[in-house]
Amino acid sequence: MKTSRILFTGGGTAGHVIVNLALIPVFRKEGWKIDYIGSEQGIERRLIESLDGVAYHAVSTGKLRRYLSKENIKDPFKVLKGTFEAWRIIGKRKPSVVFSKGGFVSVPVIVAAKLRGVPAVIHESDFTPGLANKLAMPFAEHVLSTFPETMDYLPEKKAEYVGAVIRNELFEGDKTRGLSLCGFTNEKPVLMIMGGSGGSEKINQTVRESLGSLLSEFQIAHICGLNKVDSSLQHDGYAQFEYVNDDLKDMFASADLVLSRAGANAIFEFLALQKPMLLVPLSRSASRGDQIINAHSFKEKNYANVLEEEELTSESLVQALMTLKKQAPVMIDHMKNYHSERARSRVIEIIKEAAGVKTN
Ligand SMILES: CC(=O)N[C@H]1[C@@H](OP(=O)(O)OP(=O)(O)OC[C@H]2O[C@@H](n3ccc(=O)[nH]c3=O)[C@H](O)[C@@H]2O)O[C@H](CO)[C@@H](O)[C@@H]1O
């Protein structure tokens, strides 16, 4: 029987890689040959290159900058070069399907797939599609959404709402291991802090200013981001991490409440694991405002409370976390209405159909 081949792409931030990490083991187990196209330097290289059974290929890529820079002039040429490189890789590796999680590196890959006649499937994480996915959509066969409301922004004939694809292992965490990883006890509730995959300077700083008040109520597991740990801060009940990989499931299991940015993948993980959350979405001054829309859609469903970045101070943070603690049981009841199991299997089914592989 002919071996099936799949090519994954996506990168720039972990939010554009994590879903690929959830799908790759499934295809590897079924004997598919797996390729990945990412950038030279992006986080995708660190997360993917070391995986068994995945061939990583780096291509030239542009970047979306929201400020004036000489680099903006070079970007179209980099994207063209990346498209040619991706075209060559696709020609050589001959995947039957391409799966994209978005981010700028994915655009040349989807264009090259179209030029080679290889069907591409895009999964959009956010409530409103990002620029990279908007550019890539005309060249793709299927565009899948995480939020049901995103369907209004997608081309009708290609779009399907599937939901959030979540790594299976996140449901297998061990609370006791999570507590001992942080040096915590059962005595106080655990507040887990995640400022997106890169960490958030603003959240880190405000949390650190509020440690006195917060530590009287909570033990705090703080994921700060690469190079953002402050080792001068040594307190009982306060544990800092740069980025957590395999241990994340145990940290999730030990968390009673979460303070987080509102990246789509992260908030759906908290929802699926029924963790009451306070979201501080990335402001419009630093982004296209996607996290604000993500966060408010969760608030409307009573899955989260929201504190806008412009209103984030030490006092407002402590106050909002105390409110969250009180409201947690009700929020968990609302979260019980959400069911996440279907997304992964439906995405796999769509990919296989696009690849021309029979599904049962
Ligand atoms: C600054 C920026 O551009 N942010 C965007 C980026 O966020 P970002 O890259 O932060 O992505 P998400 O918040 O969606 O997901 C982060 C992922 O990283 C994982 N994780 C995080 C920390 C850690 O230590 N270990 C770990 O495994 C989380 O469990 C989650 O699966 O992509 C999201 C999805 O398109 C967007 O909604 C965000 O607006």
The ligand as a Gaussian input file, in Angstrom:
#p B3LYP/6-31G(d) Opt

LIG

0 1
 C        1.144000      37.987000      20.765000
 C        0.368000      37.186000      19.785000
 O        0.523000      37.306000      18.584000
 N       -0.547000      36.358000      20.312000
 C       -1.369000      35.505000      19.466000
 C       -0.832000      34.098000      19.558000
 O       -0.804000      33.813000      20.944000
 P        0.025000      32.652000      21.622000
 O        1.134000      32.149000      20.790000
 O        0.300000      33.106000      23.000000
 O       -1.041000      31.500000      21.539000
 P       -2.213000      30.930000      22.436000
 O       -2.428000      31.686000      23.679000
 O       -3.365000      30.739000      21.515000
 O       -1.614000      29.518000      22.781000
 C       -0.464000      29.362000      23.535000
 C       -0.198000      27.904000      23.551000
 O        1.083000      27.705000      24.126000
 C        0.954000      26.756000      25.167000
 N        1.980000      27.028000      26.178000
 C        2.131000      28.287000      26.691000
 C        3.083000      28.515000      27.655000
 C        3.863000      27.432000      28.095000
 O        4.727000      27.555000      28.964000
 N        3.670000      26.201000      27.569000
 C        2.747000      25.969000      26.599000
 O        2.608000      24.831000      26.125000
 C       -0.452000      26.928000      25.704000
 O       -0.841000      25.780000      26.430000
 C       -1.216000      27.149000      24.405000
 O       -1.521000      25.933000      23.776000
 O       -1.663000      33.190000      18.822000
 C       -3.034000      33.152000      19.255000
 C       -3.762000      32.144000      18.369000
 O       -3.776000      32.547000      17.043000
 C       -3.662000      34.543000      19.189000
 O       -4.966000      34.463000      19.740000
 C       -2.794000      35.510000      19.973000
 O       -3.332000      36.823000      19.871000

